[in-house]
Amino acid sequence: MLARSLLLIPIAAAACSPARAQAIPVVFPKTVRVCPGAFPTDLTATDCRYDASKRTLDFVTGSLTDQAALGAVIFGLGAQIIQSPSEWKRTWYGYGMRVGARYTQAVGKGTAQYLSGLILHDDPRFLAYRNDPAVIRRRQAAVTALTSGERASVPTTHDGWQRFGHVWYDVVTVRRSTRSGDGHRIPAISRFAGEFGGAYAGYPWYPGPENRFPQVGLRAAGAFGTAVLSSFWTEYRPEITNLMGAIFRRNSQPASPAGAMP
């Protein structure tokens, strides 16, 4: 009986050896791509180009429909409070003129930026410093240099001044629209065209004194200021959100140190 059991051991080992020798298939996870400037939860994108359909959708929502109308109502109310221009009194007629002027400016701005963007094939979506493909490439090169013993020419930490400078850099430049989303930077011609297009679109609405070149320039500068604010929001949104949460949080208690008695 013992001999028979000993005889079965090598037979079982021989039978199991082919199964043990088979290679285990390795399944690599599917590459997840988040297009720079796109909605952060859009994880199925394979083409990061800012194509005509995306451009048209942003134009319609931002310059023709809900966003444009809401902006005209809000900014028109602000102009109503300060009575700008002074020729329009604080009446319903004056408020209607202010709203109509700002909505027309939004349409003019969006149209000019839309058409020039179609010609230049640019991607005007704002990016945070940490998400800029050029910054990511420089930091990867810096890490590679550090691991190989070389001296890195680019710091590997996020410097505050670099983020602040990127806010303005992202306003005056845009990216070329590419499939990978890392197109090189070009001057933001479409954005500037939009600001001046919107400023001149208000010409039929405003009284004569408000249609001189200095006044039109001021309106364009004001519109450019909204682009600067958008870039600041994109860059510092985490800090602003945390700050607002800390200010408006109610009945919050500080966390107790580890091991402290309640």
LOKOL-337494 format. One record per residue: x, y, z of N, C-alpha, C, O, CB in turn; residue in three letters. Coordinates in pm, whole numbers, plus 50000, padded with zeros to 5 digits. Glycine has a CB too. Example, Ala and Ser with C-alpha at 12.3 -4.5 7.8 and 13.67 -1.06 7.14 Angstrom:
513194943150780512304955050780513204967050780514244966850846511314955350905Ala512854977550708513674989450714512905000350787513415011450804514084994050572Ser
This chain:
500844987950000500005000050000500865012450000500605022249929499065000150121Met501915011850084502825023250089503565024949958503775036249912503825021550203Leu503965013749896504675014449769503795020349660504245028149577505155000649727Ala502505016349663501585021749562501415036849580501345044149481500215014749571Arg501355041649702501205056149727502435063649681502335074449623500955058949875Ser503615057849707504845064349662504935064749510505475074249454506065057049718Leu504395054649444504395054449298503485064949239503775070149131503975040849248Leu502395068349306501455078449255502005092649265501535101449193500135077449330Leu502975095149353503505108649372504175114049246503825124949203504495108849487Ile505135106849185505755112249061504775113248946504905122148861506925103649019Pro503775104048942502795104948833501975117748846501745124648747501865092548834Ile501545121048968500775133348989501615145548962501125155448908500235133849131Ala502905145048999503785156448973503985158548825504015169948778505145154449041Ala504115147548749504265148748604503025154348539503105161948442504595135348543Ala501865150548593500615155548536500425170348563499835177348481499435147848591Ala500905175148676500725189248712501785198348651501585210448643500755190748861Cys502895192748608503985201148558503625209048433504065220548423505185192648530Ser502855203848336502495212048220501655224048259501815235048205501755203648117Pro500725221848354499895233048396500725243648467500475255648454498775228348487Ala501745238848543502575248248614503485255948518503885267248547503395241148720Arg503805249948407504715256248312504015266148221504695273948153505395245748229Ala502685266348216501965275648129502115289948178502035292648298500485271848120Gln502335299048084502495313148119501155319148159500135316748094503115320948002Ala501185326848265499985333748310499775346248227500655354848224500075337248461Ile498655347648159498445359548075498405372248160497755372748264497125358347994Pro499125382348113499175395248182498255404848109498445407447990500635400748189Val497275410148178496325419448120496655433448171496525436248290494855415448155Val497075442048081497405455748119496135464148118495295462748030498465461648024Phe496005473048216494805481548218494765490848099495805495148048494745489648348Pro493565493948056493395502847943493865516847978493565522048085491925503047898Lys494595522847887495135536147910493995546347925493105547147840496085540347796Thr494055553848032493045564048059493625577648023494695581348072492585563748207Val492945584847939493415597947895492405608547934491215607347907493665598047743Arg492905618847998492095630548028492635641947943493775646247961492135634048183Val491835646747851492295657147761492525670147837491685674147917491285659247647Cys493665676847812493925689647880492845699847850492545702747734495285695147840Pro492265705347955491225715347939489825709747928488855717347933491515723447820Gly489695696647915488365690547904487795688048043488465690248145488435677247824Ala486555683448046485925680448174486685669148242486915658948177484425676848156Phe487075670448370487995660848432487475646748443488275637648459488355665448565Pro486165644448436485635630948447485395624348311484865613248305484355631148525Thr485785631048203485625625248071486825616148045487825620447989485505636347960Asp486715603348087487835594048081487805585147958488635576147945487855585548205Leu486885587447868486765578947750487265585947624487115580547515485335574647731Thr487845597647637488265605247520489475598747455490425594947524488585619847558Ala489445597447325490585592447249491135603047155492235601547101490195580047170Thr490395613747137490805624547048490615637647123489485641647152489995624446914Asp491705644347153491655656447235491535669147152491645680147207492875657247323Cys491335667947023491225680046941489995688246979488935682847010491175676246793Arg490175701346975489055710546997488405712646862488635722646794489535724247062Tyr487595702746823487065702546687485875712046672485495718946766486665688346648Asp485315712046553484235721546522483005719146607482315728646644483865720646375Ala482705706546640481515703846720481665709146862480725714946916481235688746723Ser482825707246924483055712547058483065727747057482525734247147484375707147115Lys483695733346954483755747946943482355753846925482025764046984484655752046827Arg481545747246843480195752146820479345751046947478565760146977479535744346706Thr479495740147020478735738447143479085749347244478195755147307478995724447204Leu480375752147261480785762747354480295776447306479935784947388482305762947369Asp480285778447175479815791247122478315793047148477885803947188480095792046971Phe477545782647126476105783747145475765785947293474965794747326475395771147092Val476365777947381476035779047523476595791847586475965797847672476545766947598Thr477785795847542478435807347605478085820747545478255830947611479885805647600Gly477605821047420477385833847353475975835747299475625846847257478345835247240Ser475155825347299473825826847242472695823547339471645829947337473695818147121Leu472905813647424471785808747505471965812047653472105823747689471635793747488Thr471975802047739471815804147883472915812547945472625822148016471755791047952Asp474195809147920475285816447983475315830947938475535840048019476615809847952Gln475085833247810475095846947759473945855047819474145866547858474995846947606Ala472755849147826471615856347883471805859148031471515870148078470335848347862Ala472305849348106472535851348249473595862048273473435870448361472965838248316Leu474665861748194475705871948210475175885848179475515895448248476885868848119Gly474325887048076473765900148042472875905448154472895917348184472975899247912Ala472105896448215471215900648325472035905248445471725915648505470275889148365Val473075897748481473865901048600474685913648579474645922748661474785889448637Ile475425914148469476275925848445475435938148412475825949448443477265923048330Phe474265936048350473365947248329472855952948459472655965048471472195943048243Gly472625944348559472205949048690473295957148758473025967348822471805937248779Leu474555952548743475655960248799475765973948735476015983748805476945952748782Gly475595974748604475635987648536474455996348574474556008548578475655985648386Ala473325989948603472145997348647472406004048782471996015448805470925988048657Gln473085997048871473356002449004474276014648996474046024649064473975991649093Ile475306013648914476246025048904475836034948795476516044948773477666019948876Ile474726032148728474176040448621475226043248513475636054548490473666053648678Gln475626032248448476586033148338475956027048214475546015448215477916025948374Ser475876034848105476246049048092475226058348159474086054548184476386052747944Pro475676070348187474836079748262473616084348182472646089148240475656091748304Ser473666083048049472536087247967471306078547990470186082947963472926087147821Glu471496066448037470386057548064470026058448213470856055648299470726043048024Trp468816062348240468386064048378468146050348443468106039948377467116072648384Lys467986050648575467696038248649466216034948640465476035548738468126039648799Arg465806031548522464426027548495464436013848429465486008448395463696038148405Thr463226008248411463165995448341463655996648197464245987348143461745990148343Trp463416008248137463936010348001465456010348003466096003947919463396023647942Tyr466026017648099467486018048107468076004348135469116000748079467926027748214Gly467425996548221467915983148250467815974248127468725966348099467135976948367Tyr466725975448053466585967647931467655971047829468165962147760465225969847871Gly467995983947818469055987847726470405982047768471185977647685469146003147717Met470655982147897471935976747946472025961747924473075956547885472105979948095Arg470935954747950470925940347926471075937247777471845928447739469635934047980Val470335944647694470435942447550471825945147497472325937847412469445950947478Gly472475955747546473815959047501474795948147538475635944347456474265972247561Ala474695942947660475645932747703475395919347635476335911847608475565930947853Arg474145916347607473885903947533474435904947391475015895347340472385900847531Tyr474255916547327474785918447193476305917547194476905912047101474345931947136Thr476935923047297478385922147308478835907647324479845903547268478895930647425Gln478075899647401478425885547417478335878147284479185869847253477505878947520Ala477305881247206477165874847074478315879046982478885870746912475815878447011Val478635892046982479725896746898481055890946938481855887146853479795911746902Gly481305890247069482565884447118482665869847080483695865447029482665886047269Lys481605862147104481635848047073481775845246925482485835946885480395841447124Gly481105853346843481185851246698482585853846646483105846046566480185860246625Thr483205864846690484555868046645485555857446689486415853346612484995881846698Ala485435852946813486355842746862486105829346794487045821846766486235841247014Gln484855826246767484505813646702485065813046560485675803046521482985811846700Tyr484865823646483485325823546344486845823546334487425816146255484755835446269Leu487495831946415488965832346410489555819246463490595814846414489495844346492Ser488915813046562489405800246611489285789146507490145780446498488665796246735Gly488205789546429488055779746321489165780946218489655771046165486695781346253Leu489575793246192490635795546093491985791046147492775784946075490695810346052Ile492255794246274493565791546332493685777446390494795772946420493855801546440Leu492565770346407492565756846466493245757046603494145749046630493275746746373His492805766046689493415767146821492525760446926491385756646899493655781846858Asp493075759247045492345753747159492435764047272493445764547342492935739647204Asp491385772247291491465783247387491105779347530491025788147616490585794247344Pro490875766647558490465762547693491615764747792492765761647764490025747647694Arg491255770247908492265773348008492755760648076492025750748087491715783148112Phe494015761048121494645749948190495285754748319495785765948326495675743148100Leu495275746248421496065748948541497525745548511497825737648422495545740748663Ala498405751548586499845749548565500215734848572500995730048490500645757448669Tyr499655727548669500015713548688499505704648575500005693548557499475708548820Arg498515709448498497935701448390498445705448252498035699448152496445702548393Asn499315715148244499825719648115500765708948060501725705248127500555733448129Asp500515703947939501385693447884502855697547877503735689247898500915689547747Pro503125710247847504525714547841505175713847978506325709747990504625728847785Ala504455717648082504995716848218505215702248258506225698948319504035723648319Val504275693548223504405679348255505645673548187506385665948249503145671448212Ile505885677048060507055671947990508345676748057509285668948072507035676347844Arg508395689548097509605694848161509855687948294511005685048328509495709948181Arg508815685248369508995678848499509405664148482510205659148561507705679748581Arg508875657448382509315643748356510785643448317511525634448359508475637448245Gln511215653248237512635654048202513485656948324514595651848336512855664748094Ala512975665248416513725668448537513865656248626514935653748681513045679748615Ala512785648448640512855636348721513825626348660514585619948732511465630048735Val513805625048527514725616048458516165620348482517045611948504514435615548308Thr516415633448478517755638448502518215635648644519375632248667517825653348474Ala517305637148740517665634548879517975619848903518925616548974516545639148972Leu517185610948843517405596548862518675591748794519265581748835516215588748810Thr519105598848689520335594948620521565601848676522675600148625520215597948473Ser521375609748782522515616348845522865629748787523825635948831523695607648837Gly522115634348688522395647248629521685658148707520815655548790521975647548481Glu522085670348677521465681848743520245686248665520335688948545522465693548757Arg519095686848732517855690648664517825705648640518165713548729516635686248744Ala517405709448520517305723748487515965729648524515795741748518517545725848340Ser515005721148562513665725648597513355720548737513535708648763512605720548495Val512885729048828512535724248961511385714448956510525715148869512185735949052Pro511375705149051510345694749052509215697949149508385689249177510965681449088Thr509175709749200508075713949288507315725249222507845732349137508605718349427Thr506055726849261505225737349205505535750449276505175752149392503725733849216His506195759349208506545772249265505385781949250504715782149146507815777849200Asp505125790049355504005799249350504105809349239503105812549174503885806449480Gly505305814449214505485824349108505295818048971504825824748879506865830749117Trp505645805648956505415798848828503925797448802503485799248688506105785148827Gln503165794148903501705793148885501105806748852500245807848765501055787249012Arg501555817048922501035830448897501365834948755500525840948688501605840448999Phe502585832248710502955835848573502185827848470501865832948363504425833848552Gly501885815348502501145807048408499725812248388499155810548280501105792548456His499145818448491497805824248478497785834248362496895833848277497365831248610Val498775843048358498825853248253499265847248119498785851248014499775864548294Trp500185837748126500645831148003499495824047934499435823747811501765821148035Tyr498595818248013497445811047958496385820447904495495816147830496845801948063Asp496465833147940495525843047887495985848347751495175849747660495365854747986Val497275851147738497785857447616498195847247511498535851047399498955866247648Val498165834247545498485823847446497405813047450496675811647548499885817747474Thr497315805647343496445793947334497255782547273498365784647223495155796947248Val496695770447279497385758847222496835755647083495675758147053497245746747314Arg497685750047000497215744346875496365732146906496715724246994498395740746781Arg495275730546835494415719146856495045706746795495245706146673493015721646797Ser495375696746878495985684246832495245672446894494525673946993497495683846868Thr495435660746835494775648746883495215645147025494415640547105495045637146789Arg496485647347055497005644047189496775655147290496945652847410498475641147180Ser496375667047245496105677947337497315685747381497195694447468495435672747455Gly498485683047325499705689847368500275698647257501495699247239500755679647413Asp499415705347183499875714147076500695725747128500525730047242498695719346998Gly501595730947043502455741847087501675754847101500585756247046503615743746989His502235764047175501565776547207501695786647094502725787547028502125782447336Arg500605794247073500575805146976499885817047042499145815147139499845800846843Ile500095829246993499385840747051497865838847044497335833146949499775853646978Pro497195843747146495735842147158495025852247069494295860947117495275843747305Ala495235850846938494645860246842493125859446846492445869646841495155857546700Ile492585847246855491135845746856490515852046980489425857746973490755830846848Ser491215851247094490675857247217490665872447207489685878847246491505852847339Arg491745878247156491795892747139490765897447037490135907847055493195897247097Phe490605889646930489595893146830488205892946892487365901346860489655883546710Ala487955883346980486665882647047486415894547137485295899847141486575870047126Gly487445899047212487255910347303486905923047225485985930347263488535912647387Glu487635925747117487335937847039486055936246959485325945946939488505941046945Phe485765924046913484505921746843483305924346934482315930246891484445907546789Gly483415919947060482335922547154482215937247189481105942347205482555914547279Gly483355944147201483315958347235482645966547125481855975547153484735963647260Ala482955963347000482355970746889480925966346860480165973746797483195969046764Tyr480545954346907479165949846884478155958446958476995959046919479015935346926Ala478585965147065477675973747138477485987347077476775995747133478165975347276Gly478095989746962478026002946899476586007446872476276019146898478796002746769Tyr475685998946820474316003846794473536007146920472536014246913473555993546714Pro473956002147035473196004047157473606016447234472756023947283473345992047244Trp474906018547243475386028947334475176042947276475176044547154476866026847365Tyr474996052847362474886066747314476176071147245477226064947260474556076247431Pro476066081947170477196086847092478486088447169479516083847122476846099647032Gly478486094947287479736096647363480396083547404481606083147430479476104847486Pro479626072747411480186059847452480746051847335481266040847354479146051747523Glu480636057347214481106050047096482416055447041482776052546926480056050346989Asn483116063147118484436067747078485466056847107485226047747187484806080847151Arg486606057947041487616047247051488076044947195488206033347233488806050546965Phe488336055347277488746052547415487706044647493488056035647570489026065547488Pro486426047647473485376040447544485276025947495485056016747573484036047547526Gln485436024147362485416010547309486606002647364486475990847397485446010747153Val487766009247374488926002647431488715998647576489165987947619490126011547421Gly488036007147651487736003747790486805991747799486965983147886487116015747863Leu485825991147709484925979547710485695966747674485445956147732483765981747610Arg486625967747579487435956047543488325951847660488495939947685488295958947420Ala488885961647731489725958347847488905951747956489375942548023490405971047902Ala487665956447975486805950148074486485935748039486455927048125485535957948090Gly486235933447909485965919747865487205910947880487105899147915485495919547718Ala488395916747854489635909247872489845905648020490425895348052490835917347820Phe489355914448108489465911548251488715899048291489145891848381488955923248331Gly487595896248225486865883948256487675871648217487595861248284485505883748185Thr488465872548109489335861448071490415859348176490755847948208489975864047933Ala490955870148228491965869148334491375862448458492005853848518492525883048371Val490165866348495489505860248611489245845348588489395837248679488175867448640Leu488875841748467488645827648435489935819548449489925808348499488085826148294Ser491035825448404492315818548417492735817248563493255806848603493405825948337Ser492515827748642492815827048785491975816248852492485808648934492565840748852Phe490705815548818489825805548877490295791348841490285782448926488385807748830Trp490695789448716491185776348673492425772148752492565760548791491495776448524Thr493315781648776494575778448845494385776548995494935767249054495585789448820Glu493615785449056493525785549203492185780449254491805783449368493765799649255Tyr491465773049174490165767949217490255759449343489405761149432489535759849105Arg491235750249357491285742549483491445751349606490785749149707492415732449477Pro492335761249598492565769949713491325778449743490955780349858493775778949688Glu490705783649637489515792049657488375783849716487665788449805489065798549524Ile488205771549666487135762949717487355759549864486425759849944487045750249635Thr488595756349898488895753050038488695765250128488205763950240490325747750052Asn489085777050078488925789050159487455792150182487045795250294489615800950092Leu486655791250077485235794050092484575783650182483685786950260484545794349955Met485015771250172484465760950260484795763550405483975761150493484975747350219Gly486025768550431486405771550568485635783550623485325784150742487905774150577Ala485325793050536484615805050582483165801950614482635806550716484685816150476Ile482515794150528481075791850543480735778750615479565775350630480415791850408Phe481745771550660481465759250733480955762750872481535771050941482725750250742Arg479875756450913479275759451041479385747451135479395735851092477815763451023Arg479475750551265479525740451369480645730451347480525718751383478205733151377Asn481735735051288482865726051267483755726251390483955736751451483665730151141Ser484275714751426485145713351541486525709351493486645701251401484575703051641Gln487575714751555488925710751517489165696151555488655691451656489965719751584Pro489915689351474490205675251500491055674051624491975682051645490925668651379Ala490775664151708491515661951831492835655151797492875646751707490695653551931Ser493915658551868495185651851845495065637051876494245633051958496295658051928Pro495895629051811495855614651832496205611551977497195616652031496835607351736Ala495385603352039495645599352176495135608752279495255605952399497055597552195Gly494555620152239494055629852336492725625352393491935618752325493905643852273Ala492485628852516491245625152581490135634452535490395646352519491385625552734Met488895629752512487795638252467487375647752578486455655752559486605629852421Pro
